[in-house]
């Protein structure tokens, strides 16, 4: 065995979520991998782009690797990793899991997505079976990295073991309070503007936000399989489609409140991005928002069982405090926690 700080490592990352997908998992891993490489590590990523793949049913933007086992074995052996991290529980994740078990190589995993709840929302499959499968997957790891304390407590109660904290960060240069998009002039409204940013899919519960009786206007930034249906049902809401770089930051900054209606996310990077832009958050009191806003006393937003009440309360938040709170979350700390959690060995 060698220590992580003893020198550079060859780190193999296995993930079913990778570019060109746009989501929190991909943003987290690309940023952490850049940080690891800057620290001198050699990182090899085996994602869907390295295998034959097909579109995911009901979500064609996501590609699923087809029978990745043989290719994974070949590429992993060629790379000769000293550490293995498995990001997701999809076809590539399971191929990496089986390969590591066969080789007798320790590995780490991370819990990014409440997969059982997603499956239940889409296919009405009970939580018990899904969690049993995930326990088998993650409990074989030397450590499973989790983003928040409330998620750690929930998974521990469900029988998950060796859970380690792994925070997230935000790019404070990219996401800033200025410039702000002038939504009120653009939309021709006088009241507050409530903004949501993210993938437009059923598990994100965006319908709960759009159904609220709120003053002013609602803006939805992003794209996804549920966009057309929601646009048809809520014609009064403004849908921008996907934005990038400065346009996205300005969209956050131009909102009076950022509304996060998800009940199943494990963290919510968009919460930090909004706060970095000075825009307060309204969300349900669930894992992610509960942890990020803990101890802020309503100064940067509100969480609660009543999303409408949280939205109205968040109008009274302090935009300067929002930015200051976001500055506590750095990608450097995120990368360091990931690095220290690895379970390296001498090369195979």
C-alpha positions as CSV (number, residue, x, y, z in Angstrom):
1,X,0.0,0.0,0.0
2,X,1.1,3.6,-0.6
3,X,-0.3,6.8,0.8
4,X,-2.1,9.3,-1.3
5,X,0.4,12.0,-0.4
6,X,3.4,9.8,-1.2
7,X,3.4,11.0,-4.8
8,X,1.4,11.0,-8.0
9,X,-1.1,8.2,-8.7
10,X,-2.6,6.6,-11.7
11,X,-6.3,7.1,-10.9
12,X,-9.0,5.3,-12.9
13,X,-12.5,6.9,-12.8
14,X,-15.4,4.8,-14.1
15,X,-18.6,6.7,-14.8
16,X,-21.8,6.4,-16.7
17,X,-22.3,10.2,-16.4
18,X,-19.8,12.0,-18.6
19,X,-19.6,14.7,-21.3
20,X,-21.5,15.8,-23.3
21,X,-24.1,15.3,-20.6
22,X,-24.8,18.4,-18.6
23,X,-25.6,17.7,-15.0
24,X,-24.2,18.1,-11.5
25,X,-22.4,14.7,-11.5
26,X,-20.5,15.6,-14.7
27,X,-19.7,19.2,-13.4
28,X,-18.5,17.7,-10.2
29,X,-16.3,15.0,-11.7
30,X,-14.8,17.2,-14.5
31,X,-13.8,19.8,-12.0
32,X,-12.4,17.3,-9.5
33,X,-10.4,15.5,-12.2
34,X,-9.0,18.8,-13.4
35,X,-7.9,19.4,-9.8
36,X,-6.4,16.0,-9.4
37,X,-4.4,16.5,-12.6
38,X,-3.2,19.9,-11.4
39,X,-1.9,18.1,-8.3
40,X,0.2,15.8,-10.5
41,X,-2.0,12.7,-10.7
42,X,-2.6,10.9,-14.0
43,X,-6.4,10.3,-14.4
44,X,-8.0,8.0,-16.9
45,X,-11.8,8.3,-17.4
46,X,-13.8,5.4,-18.7
47,X,-17.2,6.9,-19.6
48,X,-19.9,6.1,-22.2
49,X,-17.8,7.8,-25.0
50,X,-15.3,4.9,-24.7
51,X,-17.9,2.2,-25.4
52,X,-20.6,1.3,-27.8
53,X,-23.7,2.9,-26.4
54,X,-27.5,3.4,-26.9
55,X,-29.8,6.2,-25.9
56,X,-31.4,5.7,-22.4
57,X,-35.1,4.9,-22.7
58,X,-37.2,8.1,-22.0
59,X,-34.0,10.2,-21.8
60,X,-32.1,10.0,-25.2
61,X,-29.6,12.7,-24.1
62,X,-28.0,10.1,-21.8
63,X,-26.1,7.3,-23.5
64,X,-25.8,3.9,-21.9
65,X,-22.8,1.6,-22.6
66,X,-23.7,-1.8,-24.1
67,X,-21.9,-4.7,-22.5
68,X,-18.9,-2.7,-21.4
69,X,-17.2,-5.5,-19.4
70,X,-14.7,-6.8,-22.0
71,X,-13.7,-3.3,-23.1
72,X,-13.4,-2.1,-19.5
73,X,-11.1,-5.0,-18.6
74,X,-8.9,-4.3,-21.6
75,X,-8.6,-0.6,-21.0
76,X,-8.2,-0.9,-17.2
77,X,-5.4,-3.5,-17.6
78,X,-3.6,-1.2,-20.1
79,X,-3.8,1.7,-17.7
80,X,-2.6,-0.2,-14.6
81,X,-4.4,1.9,-12.1
82,X,-3.2,2.5,-8.5
83,X,-6.6,3.8,-7.4
84,X,-10.1,3.2,-8.7
85,X,-13.2,5.3,-8.1
86,X,-16.6,4.3,-9.4
87,X,-18.9,7.3,-9.8
88,X,-22.2,5.7,-10.9
89,X,-24.3,2.5,-10.6
90,X,-24.9,2.1,-14.3
91,X,-23.5,-0.4,-16.8
92,X,-20.0,1.0,-16.6
93,X,-20.1,1.3,-12.8
94,X,-21.1,-2.4,-12.5
95,X,-18.4,-3.4,-15.1
96,X,-15.8,-1.6,-12.9
97,X,-17.3,-3.2,-9.8
98,X,-17.0,-6.7,-11.2
99,X,-13.5,-6.0,-12.5
100,X,-12.2,-4.7,-9.2
101,X,-13.7,-7.6,-7.3
102,X,-12.1,-10.1,-9.7
103,X,-8.7,-8.4,-9.4
104,X,-9.0,-8.1,-5.6
105,X,-8.5,-4.3,-6.0
106,X,-10.0,-1.9,-3.4
107,X,-12.1,0.9,-4.8
108,X,-14.2,3.9,-3.7
109,X,-17.6,4.9,-4.8
110,X,-19.8,8.0,-4.5
111,X,-23.5,8.4,-4.0
112,X,-24.6,11.2,-6.4
113,X,-28.2,10.3,-7.2
114,X,-31.2,9.0,-5.2
115,X,-31.6,6.3,-7.9
116,X,-34.3,4.4,-6.0
117,X,-36.5,7.5,-5.8
118,X,-35.9,8.3,-9.5
119,X,-36.8,4.7,-10.5
120,X,-40.0,4.9,-8.4
121,X,-41.0,8.2,-10.0
122,X,-40.5,6.8,-13.5
123,X,-41.3,3.1,-13.3
124,X,-43.2,2.8,-10.0
125,X,-40.7,0.2,-8.7
126,X,-40.6,-0.1,-4.9
127,X,-37.7,1.4,-2.9
128,X,-36.8,-1.7,-1.1
129,X,-35.5,-3.6,-4.1
130,X,-33.6,-0.7,-5.5
131,X,-31.9,0.1,-2.1
132,X,-30.9,-3.6,-1.7
133,X,-29.1,-3.5,-5.1
134,X,-27.4,-0.2,-4.2
135,X,-26.3,-1.6,-0.8
136,X,-24.6,-4.5,-2.5
137,X,-22.8,-2.1,-4.9
138,X,-21.6,0.5,-2.4
139,X,-20.9,-1.7,0.7
140,X,-18.2,-3.5,-1.3
141,X,-16.2,-0.3,-1.5
142,X,-13.6,0.9,0.9
143,X,-15.5,4.1,1.2
144,X,-18.7,5.6,-0.2
145,X,-18.5,9.4,-0.6
146,X,-21.6,11.4,0.3
147,X,-22.2,15.1,-0.1
148,X,-24.1,16.0,3.0
149,X,-24.6,14.9,6.6
150,X,-28.3,14.3,6.2
151,X,-27.7,12.0,3.3
152,X,-25.1,10.1,5.3
153,X,-27.6,9.7,8.1
154,X,-30.3,8.5,5.7
155,X,-28.0,6.0,4.0
156,X,-26.6,4.7,7.3
157,X,-30.2,4.0,8.5
158,X,-30.7,2.0,5.3
159,X,-27.7,-0.2,6.0
160,X,-25.0,1.5,4.0
161,X,-21.5,1.3,5.6
162,X,-18.1,3.2,5.4
163,X,-19.7,6.5,4.4
164,X,-17.3,9.5,4.1
165,X,-18.1,13.2,3.7
166,X,-17.4,14.8,0.4
167,X,-18.5,18.4,0.0
168,X,-19.0,20.4,-3.3
169,X,-17.7,23.7,-4.6
170,X,-18.7,26.5,-6.8
171,X,-16.7,28.6,-9.4
172,X,-16.8,32.0,-7.8
173,X,-15.3,33.7,-10.8
174,X,-17.8,32.3,-13.2
175,X,-20.8,32.7,-11.0
176,X,-21.0,36.3,-9.6
177,X,-23.6,38.9,-8.7
178,X,-22.8,41.0,-11.8
179,X,-23.8,41.3,-14.6
180,X,-27.5,40.7,-13.9
181,X,-30.1,39.8,-16.6
182,X,-32.9,42.3,-16.4
183,X,-35.8,39.9,-16.4
184,X,-38.4,42.5,-15.3
185,X,-37.8,44.6,-18.4
186,X,-37.4,41.6,-20.7
187,X,-40.6,40.0,-19.5
188,X,-42.5,43.2,-19.0
189,X,-43.4,42.5,-15.4
190,X,-43.5,44.5,-12.2
191,X,-43.4,41.8,-9.5
192,X,-40.6,39.5,-8.4
193,X,-39.0,37.0,-10.7
194,X,-38.7,33.4,-9.5
195,X,-36.0,31.4,-11.4
196,X,-35.3,27.7,-11.7
197,X,-32.2,26.3,-13.3
198,X,-31.7,22.6,-14.1
199,X,-32.6,19.5,-16.1
200,X,-36.3,19.5,-17.0
201,X,-37.3,16.0,-16.0
202,X,-40.0,14.4,-13.9
203,X,-37.7,13.6,-10.9
204,X,-36.8,17.3,-10.6
205,X,-40.4,18.1,-9.5
206,X,-40.5,21.4,-11.5
207,X,-44.3,21.1,-11.8
208,X,-44.5,21.8,-8.1
209,X,-42.8,25.2,-8.7
210,X,-44.8,26.1,-11.8
211,X,-48.1,25.2,-10.0
212,X,-47.5,27.7,-7.2
213,X,-49.6,30.8,-6.8
214,X,-46.8,33.5,-6.7
215,X,-46.7,37.2,-7.6
216,X,-44.6,38.2,-10.5
217,X,-43.2,35.7,-13.0
218,X,-41.5,32.3,-13.3
219,X,-38.5,31.5,-15.4
220,X,-37.2,28.0,-16.2
221,X,-33.6,27.7,-17.5
222,X,-32.5,24.4,-19.0
223,X,-33.8,21.6,-21.1
224,X,-34.9,18.0,-20.8
225,X,-37.6,15.4,-21.7
226,X,-40.4,17.2,-19.7
227,X,-39.8,20.6,-21.2
228,X,-42.5,20.4,-24.0
229,X,-45.2,19.1,-21.7
230,X,-44.5,21.7,-19.0
231,X,-44.4,24.6,-21.6
232,X,-47.8,23.5,-22.9
233,X,-49.3,23.2,-19.5
234,X,-47.8,26.4,-18.1
235,X,-47.8,28.9,-21.0
236,X,-47.4,31.8,-18.6
237,X,-43.9,30.7,-17.5
238,X,-40.9,31.7,-19.5
239,X,-38.6,28.9,-20.7
240,X,-35.1,29.9,-21.9
241,X,-33.7,26.6,-23.0
242,X,-30.1,25.7,-22.1
243,X,-27.8,28.6,-21.3
244,X,-24.0,28.6,-20.9
245,X,-21.2,30.5,-19.4
246,X,-22.0,34.2,-18.7
247,X,-25.6,34.0,-19.9
248,X,-26.3,31.4,-17.2
249,X,-24.7,33.4,-14.4
250,X,-26.6,36.5,-15.5
251,X,-29.9,34.5,-15.5
252,X,-29.3,33.4,-11.9
253,X,-28.2,36.9,-10.8
254,X,-31.3,38.5,-12.4
255,X,-33.7,36.5,-10.4
256,X,-35.2,37.6,-7.1
257,X,-35.4,34.1,-5.8
258,X,-34.1,30.8,-7.0
259,X,-36.6,28.0,-6.6
260,X,-35.4,24.4,-6.1
261,X,-38.4,22.0,-5.9
262,X,-36.5,18.7,-6.1
263,X,-37.2,16.2,-3.4
264,X,-34.6,13.6,-4.6
265,X,-31.3,15.4,-5.3
266,X,-28.4,14.6,-3.0
267,X,-26.9,18.0,-3.0
268,X,-27.9,20.5,-5.7
269,X,-24.9,22.4,-7.2
270,X,-27.3,24.9,-8.7
271,X,-28.0,26.1,-5.1
272,X,-24.4,27.2,-4.7
273,X,-24.3,28.7,-8.2
274,X,-27.4,30.8,-7.4
275,X,-26.0,31.9,-4.0
276,X,-22.7,32.8,-5.6
277,X,-24.7,35.1,-7.9
278,X,-26.4,36.7,-4.9
279,X,-29.8,35.1,-5.5
280,X,-31.5,33.6,-2.4
281,X,-32.9,30.1,-2.4
282,X,-36.3,28.7,-1.7
283,X,-36.6,24.9,-1.4
284,X,-38.2,22.0,0.4
285,X,-36.6,20.9,3.7
286,X,-34.8,17.9,2.2
287,X,-31.3,16.6,1.8
288,X,-29.2,19.2,-0.1
289,X,-31.0,22.5,0.6
290,X,-31.4,21.6,4.3
291,X,-27.6,21.1,4.6
292,X,-26.5,24.0,2.4
293,X,-28.7,26.5,4.2
294,X,-28.1,25.1,7.7
295,X,-27.5,27.7,10.3
296,X,-28.2,30.7,8.0
297,X,-31.4,31.8,9.8
298,X,-33.2,32.8,6.6
299,X,-30.4,35.3,5.6
300,X,-29.7,33.4,2.3
301,X,-33.0,31.7,1.7
302,X,-35.7,29.5,3.2
303,X,-36.5,25.8,3.3
304,X,-39.7,24.3,4.5
305,X,-42.6,21.9,3.8
306,X,-44.6,24.8,2.2
307,X,-42.7,25.8,-1.0
308,X,-44.8,28.8,-1.7
309,X,-44.2,30.2,1.8
310,X,-40.5,29.5,1.4
311,X,-40.5,31.5,-1.9
312,X,-42.2,34.5,-0.3
313,X,-39.9,34.4,2.7
314,X,-36.8,34.2,0.5
315,X,-37.7,37.6,-1.0
316,X,-36.5,39.1,2.3
317,X,-33.0,37.5,2.2
318,X,-29.7,39.4,2.0
319,X,-28.1,39.1,-1.4
320,X,-24.7,40.0,0.0
321,X,-25.0,37.3,2.6
322,X,-25.9,34.8,-0.2
323,X,-22.6,35.5,-1.9
324,X,-20.6,35.3,1.3
325,X,-22.2,32.0,2.2
326,X,-21.3,30.5,-1.3
327,X,-17.7,31.6,-0.7
328,X,-17.4,28.9,2.0
329,X,-17.7,26.1,-0.6
330,X,-14.5,25.6,-2.7
331,X,-13.6,23.1,-5.3
332,X,-10.1,22.9,-3.8
333,X,-11.6,21.4,-0.6
334,X,-13.8,19.1,-2.6
335,X,-10.8,17.8,-4.6
336,X,-8.7,17.3,-1.4
337,X,-11.4,15.3,0.3
338,X,-11.8,13.1,-2.8
339,X,-8.0,12.6,-3.0
340,X,-7.7,11.6,0.7
341,X,-10.6,9.2,0.5
342,X,-8.9,7.1,-2.3
343,X,-7.7,3.6,-1.5
344,X,-4.5,3.3,-3.5
345,X,-2.4,0.2,-4.1
346,X,0.8,-0.6,-6.0
347,X,0.0,-0.9,-9.7
348,X,-1.6,-4.1,-10.9
